[in-house]
């Protein structure tokens, strides 16, 4: 069975991230990072055009991701905050799942 565009986009971002981590070539890492940014940018466009911002789950998912990203930025500066970041992302994932159920 064929995967959906969303599944393929998610897999592509994961695979590119793995390649970025594994490659020793600065040139290849730069190319992969650019490709990753382009795919992520297109994903943002799709979400912004397709998902109704008026849904309460949209607001909840957005706020949960905002909190997780804020925590991740702090974690970059202080590695002991990684566990807290994981919890925030888990909450964000729960909210995203709720949103996905609402729009599907």
Secondary structure by P-SEA (a helix, b strand, c coil): ccccaaaaaaaaaaaaaaaaaccccaaaaaaaaaaaaaaaaaaaaaaaaccccccaaaaaaaaaaaaaaaaaaaaaacccaaaaaaaaaaaaaaaaaaaaaaac
